[in-house]
Structures are given as structure tokens and as C-alpha cells.
Amino acid sequence: MKWKALTNLVLIGLLLFLTAGCTSQGGGTDAGGKVTLTLWYWNRSIDDEPLKRVDQQFPGIHLKAEKIGGDFKAKLMSAFAAGSGAPDIVGLNSWIANFFPNRDQFVNLFDLGSKELEPLYLDWKWKQTITPDGTYQIALPMDSGPTALFYRADLFQQAGLPTDPAEVSAKLKTWDDYIAAGQQMKTALQNKVYMFDNITTVYSQMLAQSDKAYFDLQDRFIGDQPHIRKAMETAAKVNQLGLNAKINQWTPEWNATMSNGAIASFVGAVWMKQVLQDAAKDTSGQWRVARAPGGDGNSGGSFIGITKQSKHPKEAYEVIKWLENPANQLNSLGTTNLFPSTPSIYGDPKMVAPEKFYGNQQTNDIFIESAKNVKVQYSGPKFTIADTIAREEVANIETQNKPLEKAWSDMIQRTNKELLLY
């Protein structure tokens, strides 16, 4: 099987890596009698400040935190395949469900008493950490990625659309409303401004708002069902009407269009606030945030777990429990822009400060409401396979004028074929 072949390849790669003398082992006990714990994370996935305070908070523990570059997931899988080299504590990205088949590589946090922490976290976020049978928790929640509508208030005003966030939320409640506003924008501004950046954003954000993705809890493919079809149809409609700039995010072209006013809006996660500010510094004061058309969703957000290779799982559990408590999550919002998954702090003044770039709007008011209303969605270990193919076919509609029906049938056929090799 493809998965087994991949496991063998990463095992060979790791053995070569170890031979070169470059490995990172789980913690032990140092000369001073302290328990040493190792932690893997990627840049900005965890606030560095509380990591530095672990040794003070736990005098009997020394934490060695290492930022891992490159393919983080592949390196972790390699350590699991080799049976050594994994850290005590590891960050997991939104692809956490990819590791459900490898749950025996993680400590079951239920065995350490984690169920008492459940009330601290958003319900949908908590459920993402637990295997489908409900018996095994492989991580605790870290940050979350609630979504909203980012829009240029000045361009909305020129197009005769409302500019106040509450009014925008009320007028653009559905994707059909959003498309109609895009047509109004196109006409009023003489085809010089696009409402949407690209239709892959439309598709992915509609999917994020759903209570279903590509697989059910038994990991059976459901990507051929109406919820996926509707998202692809809506994306295709945006393209047919010419409301999209056909510019991908994370490109210099996207940054330029955000700066020059060629794109009026997009739906994105809370962490796009900083991305937008970095991309379009000269537009400060012109952007606002409203509730997303079509409902609330989540995009991104991370988790933190303990590997079975750890010799000190109880100590590791105390550390991750402390790292991701509400107080630390609140501080991390201010220092690293990591949006908390602990709703008890959503009323704190630090959560709702005015933001100059967004016209002094308290944008987190919007994201707080979004976070509270995200639907529970199961992704499963094969999510990436199906999602990659679906996004490719949506992009083909935009870049190659591929007919919707052909893109739809090819998506289903390609996915079913790929799943046979998994």
C-alpha cells in the first residue's frame, strides 16, 4: 500500500539522518537532577515567551524547545517509523487527523486526566483532538482560526454598498448576497475592482463553514455529495460572472492588488489580519471586518501532544496543560497573534482593543462570535488527498476555463483512484 511504502521511505531517510549524527532524542534527567523535556514546534506556532518561563514555572523540569524547519510532518513521521528520535512534546498543525492512524505513537491524554480540561476549550476545537471512536485524545488545543469577511470600506462606499461592519454582515448574509454585491461592485467601479481574489478561496471557505468535509466518521468518501457540489458550483459562478481577479494568495501579485485597490474583499481566517497588514501597509484605516457570508468557519489552528517515546509523560502533560491555559493563550494573542481557543477570556479587554489598520474597529469582536459558532467538522487522515484534488479542479475552472461538470466528474474520479492507492 502507498502509506506503507511511504513509511518505509521515511524510515530509510531517518536512518541515514541518524547515521550522520543529527538526531534529537526525547528528554531524560540531567546532571542537576532535573527532568529534561524536548519540544518540537515551527516558527510562531507557539509563543516563545512562555516557553522560556517553563523552567521557572516547573523548577524540577528543563525544557529544550527546538524550532523545526522544512517538512515538519515528515520529520515527525520518520521518528515514529524509526521508533526513536521523537521529542517528548510536539506541536501538531491543522492536519492533526492525519495522525489518528498513528495514535499509538501518542500518549492518550485521557489517561492523564485531560477530560477535566474540556470546559476550558471551544467544543469544536476540543473534538478535533479526539479519534472518531471517542476513546483517544492525542493532543490539547492551541490556537484557532475563526473566519470573517475582510473588506475595503472605501471601495464598498464607492460601489454604493454599506460600510459599517454590522450593516455589511446583515446585507451579505449568504454567498448569493456576496456574489450580488460583487456584481454591483463590478458595475459601479467599471470593471476596475474585483470582489474576490480567486475562486479557490471561495471554495475552501465554503467548505470551512460546513459540518462535513470529504469523509464520514468511518472514513468513507463523501466528497461526491451536495455540500461539496454546492461549494464548487458557487466558485464556478463567481468565475463565470468575472468577479474574481484570478490572483492566488501568498504571491507578490496578491500583495500588490491588496495595496492598489484592485481587490475589494476576501473571506479569511483571523491570522490573515497580520498577513494583510504586512502586504498592504499603505491601506491602513481602509479595511474592516464583518461576519463571513454563508456562516462561520475555521481555517488553521494548532495542537500540542506528547509522544509515546517520552520517558516523562506526566511531567510533559503538566507542561502542555500550563502552556495552553487561558492566561497564556491571552498573552500569546498579544505577542504572536495566536487567536485563543479558550472562550473564558473572550471578554477580556485585551481581546477587543481597537486596531488602527482596521479603522479602529475592534475586529476581534467579529472573530469571537465566529469562533463560538464554528460547526464540528471531521476531516480524517485522508483529507489532504481529497482536498488537494478538489482545489486543483477548482483552479482549473478559473485558469483553464474547464467546464464545471468536467471538473466535478474529474475530481470524483481522481479522488476515488487515489484513495485506492492509500
C-alpha positions as CSV (number, residue, x, y, z in Angstrom):
1,M,0.0,0.0,0.0
2,K,1.1,3.6,-0.7
3,W,1.0,4.5,3.0
4,K,3.2,1.6,4.0
5,A,5.6,2.4,1.2
6,L,5.8,6.0,2.4
7,T,6.5,4.8,5.9
8,N,9.4,2.6,4.7
9,L,10.9,5.5,2.8
10,V,10.8,7.9,5.7
11,L,12.3,5.2,7.9
12,I,15.2,4.8,5.5
13,G,15.6,8.6,5.4
14,L,15.7,8.8,9.1
15,L,18.3,6.0,9.5
16,L,20.6,7.9,7.1
17,F,19.9,11.1,9.1
18,L,20.9,9.3,12.3
19,T,24.0,7.9,10.8
20,A,25.1,11.5,10.0
21,G,24.9,12.2,13.8
22,C,22.0,14.7,13.6
23,T,19.2,13.5,15.8
24,S,17.0,14.9,18.6
25,Q,16.1,12.4,21.3
26,G,13.4,12.6,23.9
27,G,14.3,14.0,27.3
28,G,15.8,12.4,30.3
29,T,17.4,13.5,33.5
30,D,20.3,16.0,33.5
31,A,23.2,16.2,35.9
32,G,21.3,18.6,38.2
33,G,18.6,16.0,38.8
34,K,16.0,17.9,36.7
35,V,13.8,16.2,34.2
36,T,14.7,17.3,30.7
37,L,11.9,17.5,28.2
38,T,12.3,18.2,24.5
39,L,9.7,20.0,22.4
40,W,9.4,20.4,18.6
41,Y,7.5,23.3,17.1
42,W,7.6,25.5,14.0
43,N,8.1,29.3,13.8
44,R,5.3,31.2,15.5
45,S,3.2,28.1,16.2
46,I,3.9,28.6,20.0
47,D,4.7,31.9,21.7
48,D,8.4,31.8,22.7
49,E,7.8,33.8,25.9
50,P,6.0,31.1,27.9
51,L,8.4,28.5,26.6
52,K,11.2,30.5,28.3
53,R,9.3,30.5,31.5
54,V,8.7,26.7,31.8
55,D,11.8,26.2,33.8
56,Q,10.7,28.9,36.3
57,Q,7.2,27.5,36.5
58,F,8.4,24.0,37.0
59,P,11.7,24.0,39.0
60,G,12.2,20.3,38.5
61,I,11.9,20.5,34.7
62,H,14.2,21.8,32.0
63,L,12.6,22.3,28.6
64,K,14.6,22.2,25.4
65,A,12.4,23.7,22.7
66,E,13.5,23.3,19.1
67,K,12.1,25.1,16.1
68,I,11.9,22.6,13.2
69,G,12.2,23.9,9.6
70,G,11.3,22.1,6.4
71,D,8.7,19.4,6.3
72,F,7.7,19.2,10.0
73,K,5.1,16.4,9.5
74,A,7.5,14.2,7.5
75,K,10.2,14.5,10.2
76,L,7.8,13.5,12.9
77,M,6.6,10.5,10.9
78,S,10.2,9.5,10.3
79,A,10.9,9.5,14.0
80,F,7.8,7.4,14.6
81,A,8.8,4.9,11.9
82,A,12.2,4.6,13.4
83,G,10.9,4.1,17.0
84,S,13.4,6.8,18.3
85,G,14.3,10.4,17.8
86,A,10.9,11.9,18.5
87,P,10.6,14.7,21.1
88,D,8.6,14.4,24.4
89,I,6.2,17.2,23.3
90,V,5.2,18.1,19.7
91,G,3.2,20.7,18.0
92,L,0.6,19.5,15.5
93,N,-0.9,21.7,12.8
94,S,-4.4,21.6,11.4
95,W,-3.5,18.2,9.9
96,I,-3.8,16.6,13.3
97,A,-6.3,14.0,11.9
98,N,-3.5,12.7,9.6
99,F,-2.0,11.1,12.8
100,F,-5.2,9.4,14.0
101,P,-4.0,6.1,12.4
102,N,-0.8,6.6,14.4
103,R,-2.5,7.2,17.7
104,D,-0.4,4.6,19.4
105,Q,2.6,6.9,18.9
106,F,1.0,9.5,21.2
107,V,0.1,9.4,24.9
108,N,-3.6,9.2,25.4
109,L,-4.2,12.4,27.3
110,F,-7.5,11.0,28.7
111,D,-5.3,8.6,30.8
112,L,-3.6,11.6,32.3
113,G,-6.9,13.3,33.3
114,S,-7.4,15.7,30.4
115,K,-11.2,15.3,30.4
116,E,-11.3,17.8,33.3
117,L,-9.9,20.5,30.9
118,E,-12.7,20.1,28.3
119,P,-14.8,23.1,29.6
120,L,-11.8,25.4,29.1
121,Y,-11.8,25.0,25.3
122,L,-14.1,25.6,22.3
123,D,-16.2,22.5,21.8
124,W,-15.4,22.0,18.1
125,K,-11.7,22.6,18.7
126,W,-11.7,20.0,21.5
127,K,-13.4,17.4,19.4
128,Q,-10.7,17.8,16.7
129,T,-8.1,16.3,19.2
130,I,-10.1,13.0,19.7
131,T,-10.1,9.9,17.4
132,P,-13.5,9.1,15.8
133,D,-14.3,6.4,18.3
134,G,-14.1,8.9,21.1
135,T,-11.6,7.0,23.2
136,Y,-8.2,8.6,22.5
137,Q,-7.1,12.1,22.7
138,I,-3.7,12.7,21.1
139,A,-3.3,16.5,21.8
140,L,-4.6,19.6,23.6
141,P,-5.9,22.6,21.6
142,M,-3.7,25.6,21.0
143,D,-4.8,28.5,18.8
144,S,-7.8,28.6,16.5
145,G,-8.6,30.2,13.1
146,P,-12.1,31.6,13.0
147,T,-13.0,33.2,9.7
148,A,-14.6,36.5,8.7
149,L,-15.0,38.9,5.7
150,F,-12.2,41.3,5.2
151,Y,-13.3,44.3,3.0
152,R,-12.2,47.7,1.8
153,A,-14.7,50.2,3.3
154,D,-13.8,52.9,0.8
155,L,-14.4,50.7,-2.2
156,F,-17.7,49.4,-0.7
157,Q,-18.8,53.1,-0.3
158,Q,-17.9,53.9,-3.9
159,A,-19.9,51.0,-5.1
160,G,-23.0,52.0,-3.0
161,L,-22.6,49.2,-0.6
162,P,-22.8,49.6,3.2
163,T,-19.5,50.2,5.0
164,D,-20.4,49.6,8.7
165,P,-19.4,46.1,9.8
166,A,-22.9,45.3,11.3
167,E,-24.6,46.6,8.1
168,V,-22.3,44.6,5.9
169,S,-22.9,41.5,7.9
170,A,-26.6,42.0,7.6
171,K,-26.6,42.6,3.8
172,L,-24.1,39.9,2.9
173,K,-25.5,37.0,4.9
174,T,-25.3,34.4,2.1
175,W,-22.8,33.6,-0.7
176,D,-25.5,34.6,-3.1
177,D,-25.7,38.0,-1.4
178,Y,-22.0,38.3,-1.6
179,I,-22.0,37.5,-5.3
180,A,-24.7,40.1,-5.9
181,A,-22.6,42.7,-4.1
182,G,-19.7,41.7,-6.3
183,Q,-21.8,42.3,-9.4
184,Q,-22.7,45.7,-8.0
185,M,-19.1,46.5,-7.3
186,K,-18.1,45.4,-10.9
187,T,-20.7,47.7,-12.5
188,A,-20.3,50.7,-10.2
189,L,-16.5,50.7,-10.5
190,Q,-16.4,50.0,-14.2
191,N,-14.7,46.6,-14.0
192,K,-11.7,48.1,-12.3
193,V,-12.2,46.3,-8.9
194,Y,-12.8,42.6,-8.2
195,M,-14.8,41.5,-5.2
196,F,-12.9,38.2,-5.0
197,D,-9.2,37.3,-5.2
198,N,-9.7,33.8,-6.6
199,I,-12.3,31.1,-6.6
200,T,-10.2,28.6,-4.7
201,T,-10.6,31.0,-1.7
202,V,-14.4,30.8,-2.3
203,Y,-14.4,27.0,-2.4
204,S,-12.2,26.5,0.6
205,Q,-14.0,29.0,2.8
206,M,-17.4,27.5,2.0
207,L,-16.0,24.1,2.9
208,A,-14.7,25.5,6.2
209,Q,-18.3,26.6,7.1
210,S,-19.7,23.2,6.6
211,D,-20.3,20.4,9.2
212,K,-19.0,17.9,6.7
213,A,-15.9,17.7,4.6
214,Y,-14.8,14.7,2.4
215,F,-15.1,11.8,4.8
216,D,-17.6,10.5,7.4
217,L,-16.5,9.2,10.8
218,Q,-15.9,5.7,9.2
219,D,-13.5,7.4,6.7
220,R,-15.8,6.7,3.8
221,F,-15.6,9.2,0.9
222,I,-18.5,11.7,0.9
223,G,-16.9,14.3,-1.4
224,D,-19.4,13.5,-4.1
225,Q,-22.3,14.8,-2.0
226,P,-24.2,18.1,-2.3
227,H,-22.2,20.1,0.2
228,I,-19.1,19.7,-1.9
229,R,-21.0,20.2,-5.2
230,K,-22.5,23.4,-3.9
231,A,-19.1,24.9,-3.0
232,M,-17.7,24.0,-6.4
233,E,-20.8,25.5,-8.1
234,T,-20.5,28.7,-6.2
235,A,-16.9,29.0,-7.1
236,A,-17.6,28.4,-10.7
237,K,-20.4,31.0,-10.7
238,V,-18.0,33.7,-9.4
239,N,-15.7,32.8,-12.2
240,Q,-18.5,32.8,-14.8
241,L,-19.5,36.3,-13.8
242,G,-16.0,37.6,-13.9
243,L,-15.9,38.8,-10.3
244,N,-12.5,37.2,-9.4
245,A,-9.1,38.7,-10.0
246,K,-7.6,35.2,-10.6
247,I,-4.7,36.0,-8.2
248,N,-3.5,33.5,-5.7
249,Q,-2.7,34.3,-2.1
250,W,0.9,34.2,-0.9
251,T,2.2,35.8,-4.1
252,P,3.7,39.2,-4.8
253,E,0.7,39.8,-7.2
254,W,-1.8,39.3,-4.3
255,N,0.2,41.7,-2.1
256,A,0.2,44.3,-4.9
257,T,-3.6,44.1,-5.5
258,M,-4.3,44.4,-1.8
259,S,-2.3,47.6,-1.9
260,N,-3.6,49.2,-5.1
261,G,-7.3,48.6,-4.5
262,A,-7.9,46.0,-7.3
263,I,-9.5,43.6,-4.9
264,A,-12.2,44.7,-2.5
265,S,-12.6,41.8,-0.2
266,F,-11.9,38.2,0.7
267,V,-13.0,35.7,3.4
268,G,-10.1,34.6,5.6
269,A,-9.0,33.4,9.0
270,V,-8.1,35.7,11.9
271,W,-4.4,35.2,11.2
272,M,-4.9,36.9,7.8
273,K,-5.1,40.2,9.8
274,Q,-1.3,40.3,10.1
275,V,-0.8,38.9,6.6
276,L,-2.9,41.7,5.2
277,Q,-1.2,44.4,7.2
278,D,2.2,43.2,6.1
279,A,1.1,43.1,2.4
280,A,-0.8,46.4,2.2
281,K,0.7,48.8,4.8
282,D,-0.3,51.9,2.8
283,T,-4.0,51.0,3.1
284,S,-4.1,51.4,6.8
285,G,-7.5,52.6,8.0
286,Q,-9.4,51.5,4.9
287,W,-10.1,47.8,5.8
288,R,-12.9,46.5,8.0
289,V,-14.0,43.0,9.1
290,A,-17.6,41.6,9.1
291,R,-19.2,38.2,9.6
292,A,-18.5,35.9,6.7
293,P,-21.2,35.4,4.1
294,G,-22.6,31.8,4.5
295,G,-21.7,31.4,8.1
296,D,-18.8,31.0,10.5
297,G,-15.9,28.7,9.8
298,N,-12.4,27.8,10.9
299,S,-9.2,27.7,8.9
300,G,-6.0,26.6,10.6
301,G,-5.1,26.5,14.3
302,S,-2.7,24.1,16.1
303,F,-2.5,21.5,18.8
304,I,0.1,20.1,21.2
305,G,0.7,16.4,22.2
306,I,3.0,14.0,23.9
307,T,4.8,11.2,22.1
308,K,5.0,7.7,23.4
309,Q,8.8,8.0,23.2
310,S,8.7,10.3,26.2
311,K,10.1,8.9,29.4
312,H,8.3,11.5,31.4
313,P,4.7,11.8,30.1
314,K,3.2,13.1,33.4
315,E,5.7,15.9,33.6
316,A,5.1,16.7,29.9
317,Y,1.4,16.8,30.5
318,E,1.8,19.4,33.3
319,V,3.8,21.5,30.9
320,I,1.4,21.4,28.0
321,K,-1.5,22.0,30.3
322,W,0.2,25.1,31.6
323,L,1.4,26.3,28.2
324,E,-2.1,26.3,26.8
325,N,-4.1,27.6,29.8
326,P,-6.4,30.6,29.2
327,A,-3.9,33.2,30.7
328,N,-1.1,32.1,28.5
329,Q,-3.3,32.0,25.4
330,L,-4.4,35.5,26.1
331,N,-0.8,36.7,26.4
332,S,0.1,34.8,23.1
333,L,-2.6,36.8,21.3
334,G,-0.8,40.0,22.1
335,T,2.7,38.7,21.3
336,T,2.3,36.3,18.5
337,N,-1.3,36.9,17.2
338,L,-2.4,33.4,18.1
339,F,-6.2,33.5,18.5
340,P,-7.2,31.7,21.7
341,S,-9.2,28.5,21.8
342,T,-10.2,29.2,25.4
343,P,-13.5,31.2,25.4
344,S,-13.4,32.2,29.1
345,I,-11.1,35.0,28.1
346,Y,-13.1,36.3,25.2
347,G,-14.5,39.1,27.4
348,D,-11.0,40.3,28.5
349,P,-10.2,43.9,27.4
350,K,-7.0,42.7,25.7
351,M,-9.2,40.7,23.3
352,V,-11.1,43.7,22.0
353,A,-8.7,46.6,21.6
354,P,-9.2,49.0,18.7
355,E,-6.9,48.4,15.7
356,K,-5.7,51.3,13.7
357,F,-5.2,49.4,10.5
358,Y,-8.9,48.4,10.5
359,G,-10.2,51.9,11.1
360,N,-10.0,51.5,14.9
361,Q,-12.5,48.7,14.7
362,Q,-12.4,46.1,17.4
363,T,-12.1,43.3,14.9
364,N,-11.8,40.5,17.5
365,D,-15.5,41.1,18.3
366,I,-16.2,39.6,14.9
367,F,-13.8,36.7,15.3
368,I,-15.0,35.9,18.8
369,E,-18.6,35.4,17.5
370,S,-17.2,33.4,14.6
371,A,-15.2,31.1,16.9
372,K,-18.3,30.5,19.1
373,N,-20.3,29.3,16.1
374,V,-17.9,27.1,14.1
375,K,-19.5,23.7,13.3
376,V,-17.9,20.5,14.3
377,Q,-16.3,19.0,11.2
378,Y,-14.4,15.7,10.9
379,S,-11.5,15.9,8.4
380,G,-9.9,12.4,8.8
381,P,-6.5,11.1,7.8
382,K,-7.2,11.2,4.1
383,F,-8.5,14.8,4.0
384,T,-5.4,16.2,2.2
385,I,-5.7,13.7,-0.6
386,A,-9.3,14.7,-1.4
387,D,-8.8,18.4,-0.7
388,T,-5.7,18.7,-2.9
389,I,-7.5,17.2,-5.9
390,A,-10.7,19.3,-5.3
391,R,-8.7,22.5,-5.1
392,E,-6.8,21.6,-8.3
393,E,-10.1,21.1,-10.2
394,V,-11.5,24.4,-8.9
395,A,-8.3,26.1,-10.0
396,N,-8.7,24.5,-13.4
397,I,-12.1,26.1,-13.7
398,E,-10.5,29.5,-13.1
399,T,-7.3,29.2,-15.1
400,Q,-8.3,26.9,-17.9
401,N,-12.0,27.6,-18.3
402,K,-12.7,24.0,-17.5
403,P,-16.4,23.3,-17.5
404,L,-17.9,22.8,-14.1
405,E,-19.3,19.3,-15.0
406,K,-15.9,18.1,-16.2
407,A,-14.1,19.5,-13.2
408,W,-16.7,17.8,-10.9
409,S,-16.5,14.4,-12.5
410,D,-12.7,14.5,-12.8
411,M,-12.5,15.4,-9.1
412,I,-14.6,12.4,-8.1
413,Q,-12.8,10.0,-10.4
414,R,-9.3,11.2,-9.5
415,T,-10.1,11.1,-5.8
416,N,-11.5,7.6,-5.9
417,K,-8.5,6.4,-7.8
418,E,-6.1,8.0,-5.4
419,L,-7.9,6.5,-2.4
420,L,-7.4,3.0,-3.8
421,L,-3.7,3.5,-3.5
422,Y,-3.8,4.8,0.0
